[in-house]
Amino acid sequence: MFRPLSLAIGLRYTRAKRRTGFISFISAVSVLGIAVGVIALITTISVMSGFTGEFRDRLLSMVAHATISGAGDAMADWQQAVDVAHRDPRVTGAAPYVELTGLINGRRAEGAVIRGIEPSLEPEVSVVAEKMKAGALADLQPGEFNIVLGRELSQWLAVDVGDRVNVLIPQGSVTPVGFVPRSKAFRVSGIFEVGMQEYDRGMAIVNIADAQRLARLGDDVTGVRLRLDDIFGAWRVARDLADELPGIYAVSDWSRDHANMFRAFKLEKTMMFIIMSLIVGVAAFNLVSSLVMVVTEKQADIAILRTLGVSPGTVMRIFMVQGMLIGVFGVALGVVGGVLLTLNLGHLVHLIEATFGIEVMPSDVYYITGVPTDLDWNEVALIGGIAFLMCLLATLYPAWRASRTDPATALRYE
């Protein structure tokens, strides 16, 4: 016999019909429990990764991958910074910007970030031109004082294309009647919607020259925004570019600017992973119960094997093989089911909506109306490995108990 004795007997016990049907039922429940736990874990983690990726993509559609700004309030010689950025093969786009915080008055008032852009360069660093619901970025001509508002901001201000709004910034002059903030009337020339409240409700876009005149910056800008081929190397690229420029510059990137948000996503995903892993743990406890009953049923067989000279270690390995086969089958079934469910989750949600006439994620409540998924094969392998490890640990006590069987006691009443 070429295979080990423990493997041969363990496989035979697995295929053999048991006298007690309840033991087979418990084994089937253990397999299904492990499979359901793995399916739930893979699907949940994939959905959470999908939502995180969707949020990141929407965020990066408006936020620069990296930003180089002056050490003070303004940055001079931004044209040189753009030229240096374009010479770097890792940079796919660069554009200057002016950023102000102010109050916009329409029929109502709302605070917002006013961003001054160069319309011809902005498509290199953001997708706002593609998200225009009315008008176009090309309408932002210098000196015309046009403004583009987010959809929610325009609705709150109760203004539409062609209406006028007054923009006030917390800069001005002291007069005999007190401090007078600087203000300017703008005409609404467009409306955009990117699907994030932070921008749809809190941002307005003007031409960079108009923003410079409003803030009295001259030819200076706030900084230069960069788009890169690798978003995870953003800070390193921005630092390298800043080192090539004369003077002192501040460097930031998207991951640092929104670090708390992504830490929260990571913590939530980790905690959900731990919680969902408890389902697999419960199934592993069922596996312990199943194997304990199998050991009880096989007391006579164990005693005979021991009298034939089989060592306690071999007996232990026999039942470990049996338990691990149940675990492997359950994990494999769960991995296949989890992958299939994740890949078809969107279709399943649409089917449920069509069948029951409901909307899982209403568009008037959520910005994301579908269920995004991101299947990471490394995470699938990790989940499968952890589930198998739990099953392996679950076999240790029943197998050890089998190895401690006393042949004389087991055969006394046979």
The 8 nearest C-alpha neighbors of each residue, nearest first, counted from 0:
[[1, 2, 3, 4, 7, 6, 5, 8],
 [2, 0, 3, 4, 7, 6, 5, 8],
 [1, 3, 0, 4, 7, 6, 5, 8],
 [4, 2, 6, 5, 7, 1, 0, 8],
 [3, 5, 7, 6, 8, 2, 313, 0],
 [4, 6, 317, 8, 3, 7, 313, 316],
 [5, 7, 9, 3, 4, 8, 10, 317],
 [8, 6, 4, 10, 9, 5, 11, 3],
 [7, 9, 11, 5, 10, 6, 12, 4],
 [8, 10, 317, 6, 321, 12, 11, 320],
 [11, 9, 13, 7, 8, 12, 6, 14],
 [12, 10, 8, 14, 13, 9, 15, 7],
 [13, 11, 15, 9, 10, 14, 8, 321],
 [12, 14, 10, 11, 15, 321, 9, 324],
 [15, 13, 11, 12, 10, 16, 9, 17],
 [14, 16, 12, 13, 11, 17, 10, 18],
 [17, 15, 18, 14, 12, 13, 23, 20],
 [16, 18, 19, 15, 20, 23, 22, 296],
 [17, 19, 20, 16, 296, 22, 21, 23],
 [20, 18, 17, 21, 22, 23, 296, 16],
 [19, 21, 23, 22, 18, 24, 17, 16],
 [20, 22, 24, 23, 19, 25, 26, 18],
 [23, 21, 25, 24, 20, 19, 289, 26],
 [24, 22, 26, 20, 21, 25, 27, 17],
 [23, 25, 21, 27, 22, 26, 28, 20],
 [24, 26, 28, 22, 23, 27, 289, 29],
 [27, 25, 29, 23, 28, 24, 289, 22],
 [28, 26, 24, 30, 29, 25, 23, 31],
 [27, 29, 25, 31, 26, 30, 32, 24],
 [30, 28, 26, 32, 286, 27, 285, 282],
 [29, 31, 329, 27, 33, 28, 32, 34],
 [32, 30, 34, 28, 33, 29, 35, 27],
 [33, 31, 282, 29, 35, 34, 30, 28],
 [32, 34, 36, 282, 329, 279, 30, 31],
 [333, 33, 35, 329, 31, 37, 32, 36],
 [36, 34, 38, 32, 37, 33, 31, 39],
 [35, 37, 279, 278, 33, 39, 34, 38],
 [36, 38, 333, 40, 34, 39, 35, 41],
 [39, 37, 337, 333, 35, 41, 36, 40],
 [40, 38, 36, 42, 37, 41, 43, 35],
 [39, 41, 37, 43, 38, 42, 275, 36],
 [42, 40, 38, 44, 337, 43, 39, 45],
 [41, 43, 45, 39, 341, 40, 44, 337],
 [44, 42, 46, 40, 45, 41, 39, 47],
 [43, 45, 47, 41, 46, 42, 48, 40],
 [46, 44, 373, 48, 42, 374, 372, 43],
 [47, 45, 372, 49, 43, 48, 44, 371],
 [48, 46, 44, 50, 49, 45, 51, 43],
 [49, 47, 45, 51, 46, 373, 50, 52],
 [48, 50, 372, 373, 371, 46, 52, 47],
 [49, 51, 53, 47, 52, 48, 371, 54],
 [52, 50, 48, 54, 49, 53, 55, 47],
 [51, 53, 55, 49, 54, 50, 48, 56],
 [54, 52, 50, 56, 55, 51, 49, 57],
 [53, 55, 51, 57, 52, 56, 58, 50],
 [56, 54, 52, 58, 53, 57, 59, 51],
 [57, 55, 53, 59, 58, 54, 52, 60],
 [58, 56, 60, 54, 59, 55, 53, 61],
 [57, 59, 55, 56, 60, 61, 62, 54],
 [60, 58, 62, 56, 61, 57, 55, 63],
 [59, 61, 57, 125, 126, 58, 62, 56],
 [62, 60, 125, 59, 58, 126, 63, 127],
 [63, 61, 59, 58, 60, 64, 253, 125],
 [62, 64, 65, 224, 225, 226, 124, 59],
 [63, 65, 226, 253, 252, 225, 233, 230],
 [64, 66, 252, 225, 63, 233, 251, 237],
 [65, 67, 224, 251, 223, 250, 225, 252],
 [68, 66, 250, 223, 222, 249, 248, 237],
 [69, 67, 222, 249, 248, 74, 221, 223],
 [68, 70, 74, 248, 71, 73, 249, 222],
 [69, 71, 248, 249, 247, 68, 72, 73],
 [72, 70, 69, 73, 74, 68, 248, 249],
 [71, 73, 69, 221, 70, 74, 68, 220],
 [74, 72, 221, 220, 69, 71, 219, 75],
 [73, 75, 69, 220, 219, 221, 222, 68],
 [74, 76, 219, 77, 73, 220, 218, 69],
 [77, 75, 78, 79, 74, 80, 219, 218],
 [76, 78, 80, 79, 75, 81, 74, 95],
 [77, 79, 81, 76, 80, 82, 95, 75],
 [80, 78, 82, 77, 81, 76, 83, 244],
 [79, 81, 77, 83, 78, 82, 84, 244],
 [80, 82, 84, 78, 79, 83, 93, 85],
 [83, 81, 79, 85, 84, 80, 78, 86],
 [82, 84, 80, 86, 81, 85, 79, 87],
 [85, 83, 81, 82, 86, 87, 80, 90],
 [84, 86, 82, 87, 83, 81, 90, 92],
 [85, 87, 83, 84, 88, 82, 90, 81],
 [86, 88, 85, 89, 84, 90, 83, 240],
 [89, 87, 90, 86, 85, 91, 84, 228],
 [88, 90, 87, 228, 227, 91, 229, 236],
 [91, 89, 227, 88, 87, 92, 226, 84],
 [92, 90, 227, 226, 228, 89, 93, 123],
 [91, 93, 123, 226, 124, 90, 225, 94],
 [94, 92, 225, 224, 81, 124, 226, 123],
 [93, 95, 224, 120, 223, 121, 96, 225],
 [96, 94, 223, 222, 224, 116, 220, 77],
 [95, 97, 116, 115, 222, 221, 220, 223],
 [96, 98, 115, 221, 220, 114, 207, 210],
 [97, 99, 114, 113, 115, 221, 96, 112],
 [100, 98, 113, 112, 114, 101, 97, 168],
 [101, 99, 112, 113, 111, 168, 98, 102],
 [100, 102, 168, 167, 110, 111, 99, 112],
 [101, 103, 110, 167, 109, 166, 111, 168],
 [102, 104, 166, 109, 108, 165, 110, 167],
 [105, 103, 108, 165, 164, 107, 166, 102],
 [106, 104, 164, 107, 156, 108, 158, 103],
 [105, 107, 156, 157, 104, 108, 158, 164],
 [108, 106, 156, 105, 104, 109, 157, 155],
 [107, 109, 104, 103, 105, 156, 102, 106],
 [108, 110, 103, 102, 111, 104, 107, 156],
 [111, 109, 102, 101, 103, 108, 201, 112],
 [112, 110, 201, 202, 101, 100, 102, 113],
 [111, 113, 100, 202, 99, 201, 203, 114],
 [114, 112, 203, 99, 204, 98, 100, 202],
 [115, 113, 98, 204, 97, 205, 112, 203],
 [114, 116, 207, 97, 205, 206, 210, 96],
 [117, 115, 207, 96, 206, 118, 114, 205],
 [116, 118, 120, 119, 207, 121, 206, 95],
 [119, 117, 121, 120, 136, 116, 137, 139],
 [118, 120, 117, 121, 122, 137, 136, 123],
 [121, 119, 117, 94, 118, 122, 123, 93],
 [120, 122, 118, 123, 124, 119, 117, 94],
 [123, 121, 125, 124, 120, 126, 128, 119],
 [124, 122, 92, 121, 120, 125, 93, 226],
 [123, 125, 226, 122, 121, 92, 225, 63],
 [126, 124, 61, 60, 122, 127, 121, 123],
 [127, 125, 129, 128, 60, 122, 61, 130],
 [126, 128, 130, 129, 125, 131, 61, 191],
 [129, 127, 126, 130, 131, 136, 122, 135],
 [130, 128, 126, 127, 131, 122, 191, 132],
 [131, 129, 127, 191, 128, 192, 193, 132],
 [130, 132, 191, 133, 129, 128, 190, 135],
 [133, 131, 191, 190, 130, 192, 134, 189],
 [132, 134, 189, 190, 131, 135, 191, 160],
 [133, 135, 189, 188, 190, 131, 132, 136],
 [136, 134, 137, 138, 189, 131, 133, 128],
 [135, 137, 138, 139, 118, 128, 134, 189],
 [136, 138, 135, 139, 118, 140, 119, 134],
 [139, 137, 136, 140, 135, 188, 134, 145],
 [140, 138, 206, 137, 145, 136, 205, 141],
 [139, 141, 138, 143, 206, 142, 137, 145],
 [142, 140, 208, 143, 206, 209, 139, 144],
 [141, 143, 144, 209, 140, 208, 206, 145],
 [142, 144, 141, 145, 140, 139, 209, 185],
 [145, 143, 185, 142, 209, 186, 146, 141],
 [144, 146, 186, 185, 139, 143, 188, 187],
 [145, 147, 205, 187, 204, 188, 186, 185],
 [148, 146, 189, 204, 190, 203, 188, 187],
 [149, 147, 203, 190, 153, 152, 150, 191],
 [148, 150, 199, 191, 152, 190, 151, 192],
 [149, 151, 153, 152, 199, 192, 190, 191],
 [152, 150, 200, 154, 199, 153, 149, 155],
 [151, 153, 200, 155, 149, 154, 150, 156],
 [152, 154, 156, 150, 158, 151, 155, 157],
 [155, 153, 157, 151, 152, 156, 150, 158],
 [154, 156, 152, 157, 153, 151, 107, 109],
 [155, 157, 107, 105, 153, 154, 158, 106],
 [158, 156, 154, 155, 106, 153, 105, 107],
 [159, 157, 153, 156, 162, 105, 154, 160],
 [160, 158, 162, 161, 153, 187, 157, 154],
 [159, 161, 187, 188, 162, 189, 158, 190],
 [160, 162, 187, 188, 186, 159, 163, 158],
 [163, 161, 187, 160, 159, 186, 158, 164],
 [164, 162, 186, 185, 187, 161, 184, 165],
 [163, 165, 105, 185, 104, 184, 186, 166],
 [164, 166, 184, 104, 103, 183, 185, 167],
 [165, 167, 103, 182, 183, 102, 184, 104],
 [168, 166, 182, 102, 101, 181, 180, 103],
 [167, 169, 101, 170, 181, 180, 100, 102],
 [170, 168, 180, 101, 171, 167, 181, 100],
 [171, 169, 180, 168, 181, 172, 214, 179],
 [170, 172, 180, 181, 179, 169, 178, 173],
 [173, 171, 179, 178, 174, 180, 170, 181],
 [172, 174, 178, 177, 179, 175, 171, 176],
 [173, 175, 177, 176, 178, 172, 179, 171],
 [174, 176, 177, 173, 178, 179, 172, 171],
 [177, 175, 174, 178, 173, 179, 172, 180],
 [178, 176, 174, 175, 173, 179, 172, 180],
 [177, 179, 173, 172, 174, 180, 171, 176],
 [178, 180, 171, 172, 173, 177, 181, 174],
 [181, 179, 171, 170, 169, 168, 182, 167],
 [180, 182, 171, 170, 167, 168, 179, 169],
 [183, 181, 167, 166, 180, 168, 165, 184],
 [182, 184, 166, 165, 185, 167, 181, 213],
 [183, 185, 165, 164, 166, 163, 186, 182],
 [186, 184, 144, 145, 164, 163, 146, 165],
 [185, 187, 163, 145, 162, 146, 188, 161],
 [186, 188, 146, 160, 161, 162, 145, 189],
 [187, 189, 160, 145, 146, 147, 134, 186],
 [190, 188, 134, 147, 133, 160, 187, 135],
 [189, 191, 148, 133, 147, 132, 149, 150],
 [192, 190, 131, 149, 132, 130, 150, 148],
 [191, 193, 150, 130, 199, 149, 194, 131],
 [192, 194, 195, 130, 199, 191, 127, 57],
 [195, 193, 366, 192, 196, 199, 57, 367],
 [196, 194, 197, 198, 193, 199, 366, 57],
 [195, 197, 199, 200, 198, 194, 201, 151],
 [196, 198, 195, 201, 200, 199, 202, 194],
 [199, 197, 201, 202, 196, 200, 195, 149],
 [198, 200, 149, 196, 151, 150, 192, 201],
 [201, 199, 152, 151, 196, 198, 149, 197],
 [200, 202, 111, 198, 197, 199, 112, 152],
 [203, 201, 112, 198, 111, 113, 149, 200],
 [202, 204, 148, 113, 147, 112, 114, 149],
 [205, 203, 114, 147, 146, 113, 115, 148],
 [206, 204, 146, 115, 114, 139, 207, 145],
 [205, 207, 115, 116, 139, 209, 208, 141],
 [206, 208, 115, 116, 210, 209, 117, 211],
 [207, 209, 211, 210, 206, 141, 212, 142],
 [210, 208, 212, 206, 211, 207, 141, 144],
 [209, 211, 213, 207, 115, 208, 212, 214],
 [212, 210, 216, 208, 214, 209, 213, 215],
 [211, 213, 215, 209, 210, 214, 208, 216],
 [212, 214, 210, 211, 215, 209, 183, 181],
 [213, 215, 211, 212, 216, 210, 170, 99],
 [216, 214, 212, 211, 213, 217, 210, 218],
 [215, 217, 211, 219, 214, 218, 212, 220],
 [216, 218, 219, 215, 211, 212, 220, 214],
 [217, 219, 216, 220, 211, 75, 208, 76],
 [220, 218, 75, 74, 216, 217, 73, 221],
 [221, 219, 97, 74, 222, 73, 96, 75],
 [222, 220, 97, 73, 74, 96, 68, 98],
 [221, 223, 68, 220, 67, 95, 74, 96],
 [224, 222, 95, 67, 94, 66, 96, 68],
 [223, 225, 66, 94, 63, 93, 95, 65],
 [226, 224, 93, 65, 63, 92, 64, 66],
 [225, 227, 92, 124, 64, 91, 90, 63],
 [228, 226, 90, 91, 229, 89, 230, 64],
 [227, 229, 89, 91, 90, 230, 226, 88],
 [230, 228, 227, 231, 232, 233, 89, 226],
 [229, 231, 233, 232, 227, 64, 228, 226],
 [232, 230, 229, 233, 234, 254, 64, 235],
 [231, 233, 230, 235, 229, 234, 236, 227],
 [234, 232, 236, 230, 65, 235, 231, 252],
 [233, 235, 237, 252, 236, 232, 238, 251],
 [234, 236, 238, 237, 233, 232, 239, 240],
 [237, 235, 239, 233, 238, 234, 240, 232],
 [236, 238, 240, 234, 239, 235, 65, 241],
 [237, 239, 241, 235, 236, 240, 234, 250],
 [240, 238, 236, 242, 237, 241, 235, 243],
 [241, 239, 237, 243, 242, 238, 236, 84],
 [240, 242, 238, 244, 243, 239, 248, 237],
 [243, 241, 239, 240, 244, 238, 245, 248],
 [242, 244, 240, 241, 239, 245, 83, 238],
 [245, 243, 241, 242, 246, 240, 80, 83],
 [246, 244, 243, 247, 242, 241, 248, 80],
 [245, 247, 244, 248, 242, 241, 70, 69],
 [248, 246, 70, 245, 69, 249, 241, 244],
 [247, 249, 69, 70, 68, 241, 250, 67],
 [248, 250, 68, 70, 67, 69, 251, 247],
 [249, 251, 67, 66, 237, 238, 248, 68],
 [252, 250, 66, 65, 234, 255, 67, 249],
 [251, 253, 65, 234, 255, 254, 64, 233],
 [252, 254, 256, 64, 255, 65, 257, 63],
 [253, 255, 258, 257, 256, 252, 261, 231],
 [256, 254, 258, 257, 253, 252, 251, 259],
 [255, 257, 253, 254, 258, 252, 251, 259],
 [258, 256, 255, 254, 260, 259, 253, 261],
 [257, 259, 255, 261, 254, 260, 256, 262],
 [260, 258, 262, 261, 257, 263, 255, 256],
 [261, 259, 263, 262, 258, 257, 264, 265],
 [260, 262, 264, 263, 258, 259, 265, 257],
 [263, 261, 259, 265, 264, 260, 258, 266],
 [262, 264, 266, 260, 261, 265, 267, 259],
 [265, 263, 261, 267, 262, 266, 268, 260],
 [264, 266, 262, 268, 263, 267, 269, 261],
 [267, 265, 269, 263, 268, 264, 262, 270],
 [268, 266, 264, 270, 265, 269, 263, 271],
 [267, 269, 265, 271, 266, 270, 272, 264],
 [270, 268, 272, 266, 271, 267, 265, 273],
 [271, 269, 273, 267, 272, 268, 266, 274],
 [270, 272, 274, 268, 273, 269, 275, 267],
 [273, 271, 269, 275, 270, 274, 276, 268],
 [272, 274, 276, 270, 271, 275, 269, 277],
 [275, 273, 271, 276, 277, 272, 270, 278],
 [274, 276, 277, 272, 273, 278, 40, 271],
 [277, 275, 273, 278, 279, 274, 272, 280],
 [276, 278, 280, 275, 279, 274, 281, 273],
 [279, 277, 36, 281, 276, 280, 275, 282],
 [278, 280, 36, 282, 33, 276, 277, 281],
 [279, 281, 277, 283, 278, 282, 276, 284],
 [282, 280, 284, 278, 283, 279, 277, 285],
 [281, 283, 32, 285, 279, 33, 284, 280],
 [282, 284, 286, 280, 285, 281, 390, 393],
 [285, 283, 287, 281, 286, 282, 280, 288],
 [286, 284, 282, 288, 283, 287, 29, 289],
 [285, 287, 283, 289, 284, 29, 288, 290],
 [286, 288, 284, 290, 285, 393, 289, 291],
 [289, 287, 285, 291, 286, 290, 292, 284],
 [288, 290, 286, 292, 287, 291, 25, 26],
 [289, 291, 293, 287, 292, 288, 397, 294],
 [290, 292, 294, 397, 288, 293, 289, 287],
 [291, 293, 295, 290, 289, 294, 296, 288],
 [294, 292, 290, 296, 295, 291, 297, 289],
 [293, 295, 297, 291, 292, 296, 401, 290],
 [294, 296, 292, 293, 298, 297, 291, 401],
 [297, 295, 293, 294, 298, 292, 299, 19],
 [296, 298, 294, 300, 295, 299, 301, 293],
 [299, 297, 301, 295, 300, 296, 409, 302],
 [300, 298, 302, 301, 297, 409, 410, 303],
 [301, 299, 303, 297, 302, 298, 304, 305],
 [300, 302, 304, 298, 299, 303, 297, 305],
 [301, 303, 406, 299, 305, 300, 304, 409],
 [304, 302, 306, 300, 305, 301, 299, 307],
 [305, 303, 307, 301, 302, 306, 309, 300],
 [304, 306, 309, 302, 308, 307, 303, 301],
 [305, 307, 303, 308, 304, 302, 406, 309],
 [308, 306, 304, 305, 309, 303, 302, 310],
 [309, 307, 305, 306, 310, 304, 303, 311],
 [308, 310, 305, 304, 307, 313, 311, 314],
 [309, 311, 313, 312, 308, 314, 305, 402],
 [312, 310, 402, 314, 313, 315, 309, 403],
 [313, 311, 315, 310, 314, 316, 402, 309],
 [312, 314, 316, 310, 315, 311, 5, 317],
 [315, 313, 311, 317, 402, 316, 312, 310],
 [314, 316, 398, 312, 402, 313, 317, 399],
 [315, 317, 319, 313, 314, 318, 5, 320],
 [318, 316, 5, 9, 314, 320, 315, 319],
 [317, 319, 321, 398, 320, 316, 315, 322],
 [318, 320, 316, 322, 321, 394, 317, 398],
 [321, 319, 323, 318, 317, 9, 322, 316],
 [320, 322, 318, 9, 324, 319, 323, 13],
 [323, 321, 319, 325, 324, 320, 394, 318],
 [322, 324, 326, 320, 325, 321, 319, 327],
 [325, 323, 327, 321, 326, 322, 328, 320],
 [324, 326, 322, 328, 323, 327, 329, 30],
 [327, 325, 323, 329, 390, 324, 328, 330],
 [328, 326, 324, 330, 329, 325, 323, 331],
 [327, 329, 331, 325, 326, 330, 332, 324],
 [328, 330, 30, 34, 326, 332, 33, 327],
 [329, 331, 333, 327, 332, 328, 34, 326],
 [332, 330, 334, 328, 333, 329, 327, 335],
 [331, 333, 329, 335, 330, 34, 334, 336],
 [34, 332, 334, 37, 38, 330, 336, 331],
 [333, 335, 337, 331, 336, 332, 330, 338],
 [336, 334, 338, 332, 333, 337, 339, 331],
 [337, 335, 333, 339, 334, 338, 38, 340],
 [338, 336, 38, 334, 340, 41, 339, 335],
 [337, 339, 341, 335, 340, 336, 334, 342],
 [340, 338, 336, 342, 341, 337, 335, 343],
 [341, 339, 337, 343, 338, 344, 342, 336],
 [342, 340, 344, 338, 42, 343, 339, 337],
 [341, 343, 339, 340, 344, 338, 345, 372],
 [344, 342, 340, 346, 341, 345, 339, 347],
 [345, 343, 347, 341, 346, 340, 342, 348],
 [344, 346, 348, 347, 343, 370, 349, 369],
 [347, 345, 349, 343, 348, 344, 350, 351],
 [346, 348, 344, 350, 345, 349, 343, 351],
 [347, 349, 351, 345, 350, 346, 344, 352],
 [350, 348, 352, 346, 347, 351, 353, 345],
 [349, 351, 347, 353, 348, 352, 354, 346],
 [352, 350, 354, 348, 349, 353, 355, 347],
 [351, 353, 357, 349, 356, 350, 355, 354],
 [352, 354, 350, 356, 351, 355, 349, 357],
 [355, 353, 351, 352, 356, 350, 357, 349],
 [354, 356, 352, 357, 353, 351, 350, 358],
 [357, 355, 353, 352, 354, 358, 351, 350],
 [356, 358, 352, 355, 359, 353, 351, 354],
 [359, 357, 361, 360, 352, 356, 353, 349],
 [358, 360, 361, 357, 352, 348, 368, 369],
 [359, 361, 368, 358, 365, 362, 369, 364],
 [362, 360, 364, 363, 358, 365, 368, 359],
 [361, 363, 365, 364, 368, 366, 360, 367],
 [364, 362, 361, 365, 366, 360, 368, 367],
 [365, 363, 362, 361, 366, 360, 368, 367],
 [366, 364, 362, 367, 361, 363, 368, 360],
 [365, 367, 194, 368, 362, 195, 364, 363],
 [368, 366, 365, 369, 362, 360, 370, 194],
 [367, 369, 360, 362, 365, 361, 366, 370],
 [370, 368, 367, 371, 360, 345, 359, 348],
 [369, 371, 345, 372, 368, 46, 344, 367],
 [372, 370, 49, 50, 46, 369, 373, 53],
 [373, 371, 49, 46, 45, 374, 370, 48],
 [372, 374, 49, 45, 48, 375, 46, 371],
 [373, 375, 45, 376, 372, 341, 338, 342],
 [376, 374, 378, 377, 373, 379, 45, 48],
 [375, 377, 379, 378, 380, 374, 381, 338],
 [376, 378, 380, 379, 375, 381, 382, 374],
 [377, 379, 381, 375, 376, 380, 382, 41],
 [378, 380, 376, 382, 377, 381, 383, 41],
 [379, 381, 383, 377, 378, 382, 384, 376],
 [382, 380, 378, 384, 379, 383, 385, 377],
 [383, 381, 379, 385, 384, 380, 378, 386],
 [382, 384, 380, 386, 381, 385, 379, 387],
 [383, 385, 381, 387, 382, 386, 380, 388],
 [384, 386, 388, 382, 387, 383, 381, 389],
 [385, 387, 389, 383, 388, 384, 382, 390],
 [388, 386, 390, 384, 389, 385, 391, 383],
 [387, 389, 391, 385, 390, 386, 384, 392],
 [390, 388, 386, 392, 387, 391, 393, 385],
 [391, 389, 393, 387, 326, 388, 392, 283],
 [390, 392, 388, 393, 394, 389, 323, 387],
 [393, 391, 389, 394, 390, 395, 388, 396],
 [392, 394, 390, 391, 287, 395, 283, 389],
 [395, 393, 391, 392, 319, 322, 397, 396],
 [394, 396, 398, 392, 393, 397, 399, 319],
 [395, 397, 399, 398, 394, 400, 393, 287],
 [398, 396, 400, 291, 399, 394, 395, 290],
 [399, 397, 315, 401, 318, 395, 400, 396],
 [400, 398, 396, 402, 401, 397, 315, 395],
 [399, 401, 397, 403, 398, 402, 396, 404],
 [402, 400, 398, 399, 403, 404, 294, 397],
 [401, 403, 311, 399, 315, 314, 400, 404],
 [404, 402, 400, 401, 405, 399, 311, 315],
 [403, 405, 401, 402, 406, 400, 302, 301],
 [404, 406, 408, 407, 409, 403, 302, 305],
 [407, 405, 302, 409, 408, 410, 404, 305],
 [408, 406, 410, 409, 405, 411, 302, 404],
 [407, 409, 411, 405, 406, 410, 412, 404],
 [408, 410, 406, 407, 411, 299, 298, 302],
 [411, 409, 413, 407, 408, 412, 299, 406],
 [412, 410, 408, 409, 413, 407, 406, 299],
 [411, 413, 410, 409, 408, 407, 299, 298],
 [412, 410, 411, 299, 409, 408, 298, 407]]
